[in-house]
Amino acid sequence: MGVAIETEGLGKVYQLGATHERFRRFSEAISDTATRPFRKRARDPQERGEHWAVRDVSLTIQEGEAVGFVGRNGAGKSTLLKILSRVTEPSAGEARLHGRVGALLEVATGFHGELTGRENVYLNGAILGMSRRDIQRRFDEIVEFSGVSRFLDTPVKRYSSGMYVRLAFAVAAHLEPDILLVDEVLAVGDAAFQRRCLGKLEEVAGEGRTVVFVSHNMTTVQNLCQRAYLLEGGRLVEDGEPRAVVRRYLEGMNQSAATSLAERTDRQGDGSARATSLAIEGPDGAQTITSGMPLRVTVDYEGEESLQGAHVRVCIMDADRTGIVMLDSDVRGGLPENMTASGRVVCETGPFLVSPGRCYVNVWLMRSTALLDFVTNAMVFDVVEDDAMGLGLLPRREWAVGVVDQHWSAASPSAQGPQEPHRVRLRD
C-alpha cells in the first residue's frame, strides 16, 4: 500500500481580534510606509495577537487506514481537517493527499445553499472529479440513504441541520472518494442515522479506502480506527494504538474536569450565554450518588441579554465517553419561552439506574439550533456501590452500564409441564 496523506510541519495561525482597517488618506499611507522599518517588531506570538490552531504537525497515513483524531475542544482537530480538505490554506508547512478527497466537516461546509439537493449531489461529484454517468450510477443509492427524497428539488438553505447532514454524508460516503474526512457532525443526526453512518464508515474502511475521523465518542474511535492521534494545543502529542491514545486523552480530561466551569476556556458556541456552574446531587442535597437514586441537576448560566427559546442539555457518559443518559429540557415541555439573562435551571430525574463507576458530564446551552455554549467534561462524579434498589448484587461497570429493577423465579421440569412451542398471533 502507498501513502494516502502526508504532512510536514503543518501549521495554521489566526490573528486574534483582527479587523479590517478603516480607509486612510494618501498622506497617512505614505507616512506609514516610511516609518514601518523603524518600528519595534513584536517577537512573542502573544504580543502579535496570534493563535496557532495547528502547529508543526507532521504525520503519514497509509492507504486503507482508518485513523481517528481525539482531543478537547480547541485542540485543532477541525482546523486540521479543514486544511487537509483544502477548505483553508495552511500558514506553514505542507500537506500532500494522494487521491480523490471527500469531506464532511461543518454543517455549513460543502454545499451551495441556493442550489437544490439534487444539484448539490452533482456539484459535489464534479468537485471529486467524477463523470455525470458515475454520479447517476450512485444517485438513487445516495438519495435512499439520506432519506430526503421529498425535498430533493428544494434549495438546501431551507433544510434542517439534520436533513443537511444526512444528504452531505450520503454524498461524501457514496461517491467513492479515495480519502474520506469526517468531522463530528454526525452528532446532529438522530441515533438511527448515526448508526447507519458508522456502519457505512466501517464499510468504506473495509473496501480499502482511507478514513480520517474526528470524534468525542471514544468507543467509536476504538472500534472504527486502527490508529489514533491525540492533539493538544494544536500539536500532535501522541499517536499509536487507539486504546492507548484514548487512555492518555481521558487522563488529561480528568484534570480538566477539576477546573471551575466558569474558568474553562475549552468551550464552543457563540458565547452570548455561558454555563457557569454544574452540580449533580441526590435527594436532599446528598453528595454521594448511588445506583437507583433520583438526581437533581443544577445549571447556573450567565448571558448578555434575556434568552428566548433557550434549552439546556446535559449528557452523562461512562469512562469511554459513551452516553448513558441525555437530559434535555425540551423533552418534557421545555423551559419558559423568555428567561432572564442570568439564572439557574434545574432538572430532577427518576431513579438513575447505572452500575457503580465514574461518570463524565457534558453540558449545552442552545437557542433553537444555535449553539450558545458547549463544554465537554464539565464535571465528573462517581456512582458508588450502595444497593439502593435492594437487588442484592450490582454488575461491575466493565460488564454493563445499565441496571434495571428485576425479579427472578425458577421451577422444576415436572412443575413446568410439557413445553408448548411459542406462537405469535398476528392481528387481522
N, C-alpha and C positions, 0 to 999 in steps of 0.2 A: 504493500500500500504506500501511496505517496503522501505528501503533506497537503492538508486542506487549508490550514490557517497558520501563518507565522507573523509574529510582530517583533520589532526591535526597538527598545527604548521609547515605546509609545506613550504619549502624554497629551493631555488636554487642559489648558488653563483658561479660566474665566476672570474677567475684570470685575471685582466687586463694586457695586454701586455705579458702574459705568453708565453715563448718559450722553446723549448727543449734545455737542457743543452748540451754543447759540451762534447765529450768523455774526461775523465780525467785520468791522470796517477794513479796507485795504491797508490802511496805515497800521492797524493792530496786527495784521498778519505779517507785515514786513518787520515790525518790532519783535514779534515772537520768534521769527526765523533768525534774526540777528543775535538775539540773546540766548537761544537754546544751547549753544556749545558751552556757555559759561555757567549753566545751572547745575546744581548738585543732583546727581542721579541716585535714586533710592536703590540700594542693593538688596535689602531684605524684601522677599515677595510680599510680606505683610505690609511693609511700608508702601508698596506699589498698589496695595489693594487687590492682590491676585489670589485666586484659589485654584489649586491643581486638583481637578476632579479625578484625573487619571495621571499617574506619574511613573515613568520608567518601567513600563510593562513589557516584558519580553517572554514570549511563550510559543510553543509549537503544538498544534493539534493535528492529529493524523486523520486521513480519510476514513470514514466509517466510525469514528469515535463519537460517543455521546458524553459530553463534558458539561458539568454544572459549575456555576459561579455562585458563591454564597458570600454574605457579608451584611452588615447592618445598613440601615438607611443612610444614604450619603457616602457609601463606601466606594462608589464609582462603577458599579455593575452596569447600570443602564447606560451610562455615558460610554463605557467600553463597547457595548453592543451597538450604540449609535455610530461609533467610529468604524466598527467592522462592517456595518451595513451601508456605510457611505452617507448616512444622514447628516453627519457633521464631520468636519475636517480635523485631523489631529494638529496640535500645536507643536509637537515634537515627535521624532521617530517616524516609523512607517509600519503599515500593515499590508500583508500580501495574502489575498484569498484566491484559491485556485478552483474555479468552477462557478456555476450559477448560484446566486445567493437569494434565498427567500427569508424575509424578516417579518416578525410580528412583534412590534415594540409597543409604544404608547397607543391608546385608542385613537388618537388624532393623526397617527402616522401611517402613510402608505396609500390612502385613498383620497380621491378628489371629491370634496363634498358636493359639488354641483352635478357630478355625474351619477347615473343610476348604479345600482348594484351590478347589473349586467355589464354596463360599460366599464366599471372598475375591474371586473374579472378579466376582461380582455386587455385593459390597460396594464394591469399587473403582470399578465402573461407576456405582453410585449416587452415590458421592462426586463423580465427574466430572459428574454431572447427567444421565446417560444413562437412558433408559427401559429397562425389563426387556426389551422387544421388541428394542431396539437391541443390548443385550448378547447376547441369544440369537442374533441375526444373526451376530455375530462370534465366538461361543463356540467352535465347532468349530475355527475358524482359530487361535484363541488356544491351545487345547489341543494341536493338532498342532504348532505352532511350539515350544511349551515342552517337548514330549516327556515329560510327566509324567502321561499319561492313566491309567496303572495306579494312581497314588496320588492321583487327583483327589478321592476321598472320604476322604482321610486328613488329620487336622489338620496344618497346615503346621509346627507346632512340632516335628514328627518328620521334617521334610525335612532333607536335607543342604543345606549352603550353596549348592552348585551347583544343586540342584533348585529351591531358593527363588528364586535369581536368574533362572533360566530362566523360571519362571512369572511372576515380577514383571515382567521385561522384556516378556514376551509381552502381559501385561495393559496395561502402560504404552504400548506401541507400537501395539497393535491397537484400543484403544478410542477412537481418533480424537480425541485432545486437540488443541487449537489450539497449545499450547505444551508441548514435551517437554523435561524437565530430566533429564539423565543424569550421575550421578557415576561415577567409575571403579570401579564394582562389577563391570563386565564381566570384570575380571581373574580373578574367581572361577570363571567357566565355562571349559570346555575350548576348545582352539583352534578347532575346527569351529564351536562355538556362537558364539564371538566373531566369527568371520567372518560368520555369519548375522545377528548383531546389527548389525554395522556396515553390512551390506547393507540391513537394514531401516531404519537411521537415514538412509542415503542416500535410500531410497525415501520416507520421511516428509518429508525436506527437499525432495525433488523435487516433492512434492504441494503445496508452498506453506505447509506448517506450520513453525512456529518450533522450532528445536532449539538447546538450550544444553548444551554438552558439556564435561565436565571430564576431563582425561586426562594421564597422564605419557608417553603414546606420541605423540611429536611428528609422526611420519609420518601417523598417523590425523588429528591436528588439521589438518595442512596439506592432506590430501586431502579431508576431510569439510567443513571450515569455510570460509566466505567472509571471516570476520573473527575476530580473536583478541584477547584481553585478557591482560595479564600482571599478576599480583598479587604484591606483596612486602610482608610485614608487615601484611597486611590492607588495603593501599591499592592502587588502580589506578595503575600506573606507566607503562603504555604500551598503546595499542590501535592496530590497523591491520591491514594485510595479514598473514596468518598467518606467512609465511616470515620477514618482518622481526621480528615479535614473538618467534618461536621462536629466531631468531638471538640476540636480546638475552638471552633466558632461558638459553640454553646458555652464553653468555659468563659469566653470573653463576654457573652451576653449575660451570664450570671453577674458579672461585675457591673455591667451597665444597669441592670435592674436595681442595684443598690443605690443608684443616683436618684435624687429627688426628681419627681416627674416634671416639676416646674422648671428645673435646671437642665433638662435633657435637650440637646441640640440635634440629635439624630432623629428628626421627625420630618414628616411630609405634610403637604397641604398648603393652602394659601395664607395661613396664619391669622385670618380675621377672627378666629376663636381658637383657644388652646385649652387642652385639659391640663389642669394644674395639680391635681391630686387624684389618686385612685385608691380606694380601700375596699377590702372584702372581709366580711365578718360573719360570724354565726349568730344565732338568736341571742338577744340581749347584749350584743356587742362582743360576743365571745371571739377571742383572737385565735383559738385553736380550732381548726376546721377538721371535722371528722366525716367519714363517708356516710351519706344519708342525711346530712344536716342541711336545712334550708340556708341559703346565703342572702346576705344583704350587701349589694354592690353600690358604692357611692362614688360618683364622679363630680369633682368640682371643676368649673371651667371659667375662663375669662375671655371676653370678646371686646371688639372695638365698638360695637353697636348692638342693639337688640337683635335677637335671632328669630327669623321667621322660617317655619317649615323645617326646623332642625330635628335630627335624630341622632341617637348615640348607639354605637355597637361596642360590645365587649366580647372578645373571644378568649376562652380558656383552653389551653393546649397542654399536651403532655411534653415530655422531655425532647421528643423528636419534632416538636412543633406541629404535630397533627392535632387538628381541632377536636376537642372533647365536646364543647357546647358553645353555641353562639347566642348571646343575649342581644336582642335588637329592639329598640324602643318602638319600632313600627309594627312589631308582631302583634301586640295587644293594644290596639287603639292609638298608640303613639303619644308623643308629648304635646303640650299645648302649642297651638299654631304660633303664638307670639311669646317669646321668652326674653327675660331680661338679659342685658349684655353680659353679666356675670351672675353665676348662681351655682346650684347643685341639682343633680338628677340622681334618683335612687331607683334601683331595681331590686325587688325581693323575689326570690325564686322558690320553687318547691324543693324537695329533697335532692341534694347534689350527690347522685349515685355514681361514685367513682372510687376505684380501688386506691389504696394508700400510695403516696408518691408525690413528687414535686410537680407543680403546675405553673405555667407561664401565661401571662395575660397581655393581649394587645388591645388597644383602645382607639376608636374612631370617633370623630365629630364630623357630621355631614349636614349639608343643606341640599335637599333633593339629591342630585347625583354629584354635586360639587363637594370635593374633599376639603374640609377646613383644617383638620389635624389628624394625624395618624402616628402612633408611637408603638413600635414593637417592643416586647418585653418591658411593658410599663411597670410591671411588678411580678414578683414571684411569691408563691405560698406553698405550703406543704399540707397534704391531706394525711392525717395521722391514723394509725391503726387502732381505732376505738370502735368496737362493734355496735354502732348506734342503732342499726336495724335488727340486732339480735339474730344475725344469720349464723353465728357460731364460728364461721371461718371466712375471711375475705381473701380473694385472689390477689397474688402479687402483681405489680404493675407490668412485669415482663410477660405475664400470661394474658392479661386483658385489662383494658382501661375501665370498661363499664361494669357496673354492679346493678342487679335488679333484685327486688324482693322475690322470694321463691319458696316453694313448698314441694317436698318430695314424698313419694309413698312407694310401697312395693307390695307385691302379692305373690304367693307361691303359684306354680303352674296349675295345680289342682284347683286352686281358688279362682283362677282366671277363666277356667273353662276353655272349650275349643276356640281357637282364634279364627275369626272370620276375615276374609280379605277386605282391605279398606276400599270403600267405594265412595265416589263423589257423584252426587246427583246434580245434574245441570238443570237450571230453570228453563222452562219452555220459552 
